[in-house]
Amino acid sequence: VIRHRDVRASYYGVIDKFRLQVSEQSQRKALGKKDIIATLLPSAKEQQQQKEEEEKRIKEHLAESVFFEQTLCQPENRTASSGPSLLTVFLGIVCIAALMLPTLGEMDSLVPLYLHLSVNQKLVAAYVLG
């Protein structure tokens, strides 16, 4: 058990190091050691009081401060995009076209055979479209 007897607010945040050494009772040779780092922290009550005091100071500072609105010398001429991007629209059209193409194995189609898509390809197009 390690106890800190001289607890003061000025010691909060100070890092202490403790070394534990394990040895056999009959020998002085150490079997192992471990360095432990400890930091003194305020209790929950003290932390709450510090937070309340800090909030009070901030509120008082904000009440005393005067905020000025800054205006830009040159207004920005940005046009906000009002819809989906061209890439999204193009991708949607390609997926719809892919779903409208015939599936592999359909014989009575006027579309060339290299444009017949597999079921998996159509599933991918439907997934991307969805």
Disulfide bonds with the S-S distance in Angstrom:
none
